[in-house]
Amino acid sequence: MDHTLDAAALHAILSHLEPRSLCSCSLASSTLATVVNANSLWQPLLQQDFGLYIQAAGSQGVDLQSTYKQLASSKAAHALRFAAVYTDGGCDGMPYDLTYWADHAFQPNCYSPHCSDGKSDISIVALLQPNGCELDVQLAQHRQYLVARCAPAAALLFGPPGGGGGAGGAAAGLQLQSVPQAAASLAGWSSVGLERLFMDLYQDLVLHQQGSTWGRLLLRDVPANQVPQELLKLDAAAQRIEARQGHGLYSSVQQAARHMYDSKQLEWVGQQDSSRTTALVHEVAVSRVGHFTCPLAAGALLLGQHPAAAATAAPGSSSSSSADGSTSNPQLQQVLALKHDPAAAALDGANTLDQVLSAVAAGLLPPVLQQGEGTGVQWVEFAPLDAAQREARAQRGWYMRPVVWFRFSTPQQAPLAGMPDGAAATEPQQQQQQHDVIDVDEDKMHEYDDPAEEPNIDVQCVLLRGVAVQLQQGLQGAVTLL
């Protein structure tokens, strides 16, 4: 067969085979192996099976067969980490307190909610992180330390009656077997609650370093010769909590009005390794479970090409960018270009299903792939862009596409279904608090003594599950999501 059919004919035949069969054919002869290795055979398979469109399939050194095998052998889906780099909604308590910084919405846990004190419509631009986000590792270490130090006191404060006998008899009355239970309970607390408990104990320790107090329980299991060193660790933990900046635990954030950006994440924009990182997103979950003043009512998720590969100044974005603070930073210009993508603009103010469907009918949004309605939620999934739409948008410097729009509607008592592992609190009392969902139309700011000038926008978690992949050299800036 190798001698009767030319390469074009073999290519046409092989294009109808599945990937496994293609790999088998490559073992039959050197001629077939050469044809099977052609990027033009694997480009449509990457698009069909993984939703990736390779714009530079003919680039020198690019091997799409290897890329396909890499994606096919990827591990099972896990929580993907997107780090917030910019928002035009600020955060509650800005600019000095980053307790509710926008990045918290994308943490794969329920330790910290995002709370914006901005206008009714806000945007958050977040960048896909490689596996093992540095900030999350540091936050986990920070929380583990606080749990370990606070557990002895928590065993008495929140344990069954009769375990102690007041502050004076706290150390003497402590039952050792209750400390692991207290630590397990603290592990489910929000970061804000855990840090407040630690700071209360720490301040009590500082005021009463001599004598038996609740604060002394922070040092209960520390040998006497190690107390000075442990006091330095306690001081460092308190400084991290008070500053909420530096030390890598919380990003260093600059601000202009309510426009805030993470300068540390901006440094990552445009780096070669970051532009080669892509993800196959399998599912999206949004949670507003929690005690919130004004829970998120409606929102949309858009995915697209890394800003390092997008146009640095897209048409029409320059005038809009001037309202976003300084744009002298080229990385910030790339991030703002995504925010001003027309696909994102079409969803601004789209708070009802009718508004979304009207935008689809007007051609401002892609066609609806499917839509649904559950208990207290409506959602719309948009169809992928076809090749002509992608090309037309790329020529104008736009790379984003809407994936899903959603709206919450009614209050309900609901379990934490679909939330990440470890999201649910371990104590029954805390579990019930997590289940208390507030109607999206309720403004509870006065009831919660919230002094913000405008209604807050609160959300517990925006979770994307899938597989993060580091693409081969030569493919950075060459991949767009369908």
N, C-alpha and C positions, 0 to 999 in steps of 0.2 A: 504493500500500500504506500510505503514511503516514496516509491519510485514512480507511482502513477498519478499522485495528487500533489499539487503544489502547496506551498505554505498557506496561501489564501484560502484554498479549498479545505485544508485541514483545520484552519482557524474557524471557518464557518461551521464545520461539523462539531468541533470540540466546544463551541460556544453554547451548545445545547446540553452539555453534560453538567452533572453536579460536581462540586469541588473534590469529593473523595474519588470519583471516577477520573477526574482530570489528573489527580496525583498518580493514580494507577497507570494512566496512559503514558505519563512521563518516563515510566520504567521500561516501556516497550522498545524504544529506539531513541537514538540521539536526535533524530529529526523531530520526532514527536515531543521530546523534552524541550527543544528549542521553542516550539510553538506554544507548548503549555506554559512556559515561563513568560510569555508575552503579557505585559501589563494590561493590554486591551482586553484580555480574557478575564482578568481578575477585577478590573475596575467596576463592571456592572455587578459582579458578585458581592463586592464590598458594599455597594449601594443597596442591593437587594436584601442581603442578609444582616447587615449591620447599620444601615442608614447613613453611611459615610460616602460623600461625594468627593472624589479625588480630582482636583482641578489640574494638577501637574503630573498626570500619569506618565508623560513622556520625559520627565526630568531625568537628567543623568544620574545614574546610581540608585534610582528608586526601584525597589523590587516589591511589587504589590502582592505577589504570591506569598512572600514571607510575611507581609503585613496581615494578609488574610489568616495565615496559620497562627500568627501571634494572637489575633483577636479570637479565633476559634478555640484556642487553648487557654483563654483567660479564665480566672477563677470565678466562682459564683458571685452573684451580685452582692454588693455591700453598700453601706451608707457612703455616698460621695461627699466630699468636703469642698464647699464653695466658700471662699473668704470674702467678706464684704470689703470693697475698696472705696465705695462712694455712695452717698445718699443725699438727697435734697430735703430730707425730712428731719435731719438732726437726730438727736436721741434725748430721751427724757433726762433732764438734769445737765444737758450740755452747757458749756464745753468742759466742765471740770470733773464731772462724774460720768464714767463710761459704764455704769452698771447695766444700762440698757442699750449699749452700742449695737448697731445694725448687724454686726457679725454674729451676734447670738442667735439670730433667726436661722442660721445655717449650721449651727452646731448639731451633731447627730445625737443629741440627748435633750433632756428637759431641765437642765441645770439653770439656765438663764433665759428669760424671755426677751424679745425685742420690744421696746416701747419708743415710739416716735412722738415728738411733740410738735410736728410740722403740720402742714396743710392737709386737707382731706385726701389729696392724691399725692403719693410720694413714689420715688423711684429708688431702687437699690441695685447697684451694679456689683456683682460678685464674680470672682475669678476661680476657676477650677484649680484645686490644689493637688499635688502628687499625694500618694498614699502616705499617711503619717504626718499630718499637718503639725508643724512645730508649735503653733499656739495651743493646739489641743493637748499635745504632750505636756507642755508646761502647765496648762490649766489642770490636767489630771494630777500632776505631781503636787501642785499647790493644794488641791482639794484633799488629796491623800494625807498630806501633812496636817491640815486643819482637822480632819476627821480623827487622826491618831491623837492629837493633842486634846481635842474637846471631848473625846469619848468618856473618860472617867467622870467629868462633870455632868455630861448628858445622862449617864447611868443613874445619877441621883436626881437630877432636875426633872427628867421625863420618865423615870422608871416607876415601878409600883410603890405605894406608900410604905413607909417603914424601913427603907433602905439606908437612911442616913440619920438625921437628927439635927438639921440645921447646918449652917456654915461651919460652926465650931467643931462639930463631930463628923463632918463630911468625909474626911480621909479615913477616919477610924471605922465608920459604918459602911464603907463602900464594899460591895460584894463583887469579887473579881469576875465571877462568871457572867455578870451583867454588862461588863465593858464591851465584849464582842457584840452583844446584841445592840448596845447603844451605837457602836460604830457602824453596824449594818443599817441602822435607822438613819444615822447622819449621812450615809452615802447616798441616800435618796433625796436629801434636802436640796433646795435651790442654792446656787452659789451665794446669792444675797443673804439668805437666812443663815447659812453656814458661817459666812464671814461676820455677820452681826453677832452671833453667839461667841465666836472667837474673840472679837474686839471687846465685848463686854467682859469676858474672862481676863483678857490681856490687860485692860485698863484697871481691873480690880487687882491684878497681880502687881502692876506698876505702883499703885497707890499703897498696897499693903504687902510689900515683899517679905516682911517679917510677920510670922503668925499664921494661923490656919484660916484661909479664906477660900472662896470658890476659885479665885484666880490661881492659887497654889496648885490646884488640881491639874493645871496645864503641865506641871513638872512632876506629877505623881510617880511615874514609873522611870524617872531619869535618875541614874546613880549620882551621888553627891559630887563626885569628881568631874562629872560631865555637865553639871548645871550651868556653869558660866558659858560654855559653848552653846548649850541649848537656848539660853537667854538671847544670844546673838541671832539664832535662827528665828525665835519668836519675834524679835525686833524686825528682822527682814520681812517676815510674813505680814506684820502690821503695816510696814511701810508700803508694801505692794498693794495692800487693800486701800490704804489712804490715798496713795498716788494714782492708782489705776492706770498708770502710764510707765513706760520704761520696763526694764527687766524682761521684756518680751512677753509678759503675761497678758497685758492688754496693749493693743497697737497704739502707736503714737499718732494721734489724730489732729489735723489742723482744721480750722473752721472759718467760714465766712458766712455770716447770717446763719441759716440752718443748713447750709451746704457743707458737708463734712467729708473728708477723704482720709484714707489711711496711708500715710506717707511710706510706711514700711512695705505695704503691699504694692504701692506704685513702683517701688524699686524692682519688684519682681516682674512687672510688665515689660515685655520685650526681650527678656532673657531667653536664650536659645532653648534651654531645657523646658521652660514654661510653655513656649509656643509649640513644643512637640507633644505636650500632654493633652490627651483628648479623653472622652468618656462615652460609653454606651449607656444611656439612661433607660432603665427598664420601667421604673414607676416613680410617681410623684405623690407625696403626702404632705398636706398642710394641716397643722393643728393650731387651734386657738383655745385649747383646754387650759383653764387656769382662772385665777382671780384677777380679772382685768377691768380697767375703767371703761375702755372703749375697744372691744375686740375687733379684729379685722373683719370688715364686711365683705369686700370683694377684692380680687386681685388677679394677676395674670403672670405666667411664667414664659419668658422668651429665652431661647438658647441660640448661640451663634458662634462665629469664628472668634478666636482670640484677638483682642484689640491690637496686638503687635502685628497681626497680619492684615488688619483692616486699614482703610484710608485714615490718615491722621487728621484730615479736615474734610469731612463729608459735606456735600452741598447743603447749604442752609443751616449748618450747625454753628458757624462762626458767630452769628449774631446771638443765637441762643446761648452759646457757651459763655459769653460775657457776663451773663446773669448768674453764672455758677461759680463766681470767684475767679481767682487767677488762672489763666490758661497758658502761661508761659512754659509750664512743664509739658513736654511732648507726650509723656506717658498719660498725664491727666487729659490731654486733648483726645488721645485714643479712647480712653474710657468714656468721655463725654460723647464721643461720636456714636457709641452704642446706645447711650441714653436717648439721643435725638433721632434714632432710627425711625423712619415713618411707621414701621410695623408697631413700634412701641407707642408712638404718638396716637395711633388709631385706637389704642386701648385706654388712653387717658380719659378719665371720667366715665368709662363704660361700667356702670354699676348695676345694670340690669341685663337680663338675657335678651330683651328686645333691642337694646342698644348694640349689643354684640352682633346679633343677627343682621341688623341694619347695616353695620359696617362691613359685614361679609357680603351682603347684597350689593353694596356700593363698590366692591372691589378693593376696599382698604385693608381687608384681612383675608387670609387664605380661606378656601372652602371648609365647611365643617366636616370633619371625618366622622365624628360621633358626638352625641350629647346625652346627658343623663340627669337624673334627679334622684337624690336619696333623702334620708331623714335630715332635713334642715340644710341641704346643700344642693346647688345646681352647678353643672360644669359643662364645658364645651372643649372638645379636643379638635385642634385644627389639622387639616391635611398637610402633608409635606409639600414643599414647593417643587414644581416640575423644573426640568433643565432650563427651559426658556426663562422662567421667572427668576431662577437663581442667577443666570447669566446677566439678565437685565438689571437686577439689583446690584450685582457685583460691579458692573460697569459704572454705577453711580456711587459706589463706595459703601453700600449697605450689605450687611452680612447676617442680620438677625432674622429669626422667624418665630412667630408665636407658637407655643406648644399647647398651652391649656389656659382657659379662663375659668374662674370659679366664684361662687357667691354663697355665703352662709346666710341663713334666714331666721331660724327659730331657736329658742332656748330648749335644752333637753338635758336629761341626766344620761350621760354616755360614758362607756368605758374607754380606756386608752387603746382602742383597737388600731392596729397598724402603726403604733409608735415604736421607736427604736428600743432595743433591749436595754433594760435598766431605766427606762423612762418613768415607770410607775413607782410611786413611793412605797416603802415597805410597811409603814405604819398605817393601820386602818383609818385613823383620824386624818392623816395627810392624804390618803387615797381618796377619801370623800371630798376633800377640798379640791383635789385635781379634777374631780368629776363635775364640779359646779360650773356649768357653761352659761355665760351671760348672753342675752339676746344682742345681736349686733347693732340693733337700733337703740339700745339703752346707753345713755351717757351717765356713768356712775362717778364722774369726777368729783362732785361735791360730797357724795357719800364716802368716797375714799380720801377725801381731803387733799385732792390733787390741785395744786395752784396754777397749772399751765394755762396760758391764755386761750389756747385752742384745744379742741378734743384730741386726745391721744389716739394713736393707732397701735394696737398691741397684737403680737402674734407669738405663739410659743415655739413653733418649729416649722421650717420649710425643708422637708427631707426629700432628697433625690437618691434613689438606689440604682446602682448599676455597676459598671466595671470601668475603672480608670486605667488607661493604657499609655505607655510612653512609646510614641511612634519612632520608627527608624530615622536615622540621619537623612536629611533631604526632603522630609515631608512636612517640616514645620511651615506653617502658613499655606499649606496646600490642601487642607481638609476643611470642609464646611459640613455642618449638620443639615440633613434634609429638611 
